[in-house]
Amino acid sequence: MDFFNAVRKRRSIYALENKATLEQKEILDFIDFALLNAPSAFNCQSARLIAAFGESHAKVWSIVKKSLKSIIPPEKFPPTEEKIKGFAKAYATILFFEDVKITEEMQKKFPAYKDNFTVWAQQGNAILQYMIWTGLANLGMGANLQHYNPLIDAEIAKTFNIPPYWKLIAQMPFGVAVGEAGVKEMIPPAQRMKVFK
């Protein structure tokens, strides 16, 4: 039942504050646990992370703001700026990457599955994202998942000295929730699943 309760707690929470329910080391221990236990195709373990706290967290959202400001007309920018400020108010951000070099090596090693490895890598990364997101919710924190890549890729790589073979997949700001998740409509499972006996 603890698992089901954790799954129910995991929602997109946008109102976050610069607080955590755990010490930074405990958060990093939890992320280590997720990295060690998330499955990946052929056990390739191609997911890579950056855990950005403090000034590094602020830099992530400064890069996002600057990148978006360069492409959004000034008169339309204020709502976007407010959204980014909300992410910047969080406690920290996890950046999710894929090591494409590993995927390429797997494609060479198993040519019969070549076309599948990119998809499998994305699936493995998604599982890791979900594990961390659900775990954070279970630890009393809120989070949401953003995708400002590839717009921010070059600046993130430069700022954090990222190897060229790390591909940015998603950004997850997290912190103590100061608001509730929004209401969402759910399609009944009977309309989404066929059962055969």
Salt bridges, closest charged atoms under 4 A:
GLU17 OE1 - LYS19 NZ 3.97
ASP29 OD2 - LYS25 NZ 2.92
GLU81 OE2 - LYS65 NZ 2.98
GLU82 OE2 - LYS85 NZ 3.44
ASP99 OD2 - ARG48 NH2 3.47
